[in-house]
Amino acid sequence: MKKPSRDTRSRAEQEASLQAMARRTGTSVDELRNLEQGLREIPIERFLERCFGKNHGAFYDAREDLWIVPNRSHPGPGFAFTAIRSDRSWFSGVVPPEVFL
């Protein structure tokens, strides 16, 4: 079985991001870690509905172990998306239209 998808950033990058978020939100790093753990425990369908609404349009990419959610509010060309990993970390991007030609 393939390993579950995980955040690809280094531990140092993840820690720096967590500390920056704690400063921005006026909370502690430990509270954010607890929040992240709680998010990992939510079943993925419930997680997607709560984050993106009932009609989220997400689909699963088994090869990459990612849930892909279309970003329908993207104003420009291409396919905008948010990708959710098994550990509930995420990234977003836009696939340019020429990729689909």
N, C-alpha and C positions, 0 to 999 in steps of 0.2 A: 504494500500500500504506500502511496506517495505521502510524504510528510505534509502536515497541514501548512498552509501559507502563513508566513510571519512577516512582521515589519522588517524591511531590508536595511534600515539604518543601523549604524553601529550603536553599541550600548552608550557610548559617550554622546552621540547625536541624540539618541532617545532621551537620555537624562537631561541634556541641555534644553531640549524642547519641553520636557515636563517641568523643569524649573522655571522656564520663561512663562509657561502657562500659569503656573502657581502664582508668580508675581503679578501677571495681568489680571487674574481673577481674584486675588486676595485670599487664596486658600493655601493649604499646605501640600507639599509633594505627597505625603502619606495619604491625604484625603483623595488626591487625584489617582494614586495607585489603587486605592480601594474602589473608586468609581470605575476604573478600567477593568478591574477584576469582576465587578458586578456586571458590566456590559458583556464580558466574555461568557457569562453564565446564562444570558438571555438566549432562548432559541432564535435562530437566525430569522425565521419568518416574522416573528414578533418584533425583533430588532428592526427589520426593514420597514414594517408597517408603522412602527412608532417614529422612526426617523424620517421616512419618505412618504408616508400616507398609504392608504389601502391600495390605491392603483399605482404603485411604484414602478411597475414594469420591469422589475429586476429579473435577470437571468443568471444562471450558474455556468461558469466556465470550469469544467472538471479538470481540464489539463493544467490550468494554473491555480486551481482551488480558490477562485474568486467569485464573489457575487458582484455583478455589474449592474449599476442602476443608471438609466439614462437621465441626463440633466436636461429636462424639457424647457428650462428657462434660459438656456444658452442662446444669446441673440445672434451669434455669428454662424458661419458655415461649419460643416463637419459634425461629428458625433461627440457630444460632450457627455462625460460620465463620471461617476464615483465608483471606485472599486473597493469592496470590503473584503479584507482577509479573514481567515479563520480566527485569528486572535482579536478581531474586531478593529484592528488598525485599518487605515484607509488611505487612499490617494485619489486624486482626480486628474482629469486631463481632457484633451480634445483630440480626436483622430481626424486629421484633415480629409476633406472630401476626395482628394485625388487617390487616397488609399483604396477607395471603393471602385475605382475605374477599372 
